[in-house]
Amino acid sequence: MTLMDMKLTLPDEVVEALGPNPEREALEGVLLLLVGEGRLSLERAGVTLGFEDREETRHWYAERIRTRPGPEAEEPAWLGEIVSLENLTQDELDRMDRFLKIRPAERGSGLFDISINHDEYLAED
């Protein structure tokens, strides 16, 4: 691995927002950008960050892109990504906006269902 030293001057509010480990946060930000643009594989980013397995890397990436706002006109990069539901907690599922939420109609649906009441319906004939 080739290391590159770089002098980067950031405004105080950016350094403060990066938290107690600004170098690590800046590296993660660059890797998120490169992975999102398809210029670096997610697996390579995980190796660079020192993650031990693919699942840990996928979890890191999913957590970071979930909170990152994307351009309104473009589809999110994760749109076609496969999600393993069994690996998510109910709270994580509730926070995700990827799933269709079907709400009952106010009228004309669920008020009377012939398929549920078919015996009674057929008996009236």
Buried (B, 14 or more C-beta within 10 A) or exposed (E): EEEEEEEEEEEEEEEEEBEEEBEEBBBBEEBBEBBBEEEBEBEEBBEBBEBEEEEEBBBBBBEBBBEEEEEEEEEBBBEEEEBEEEEBEEEBEEEEEEEEEEEEEEEEEEEEEEEEEEEEEEEEE
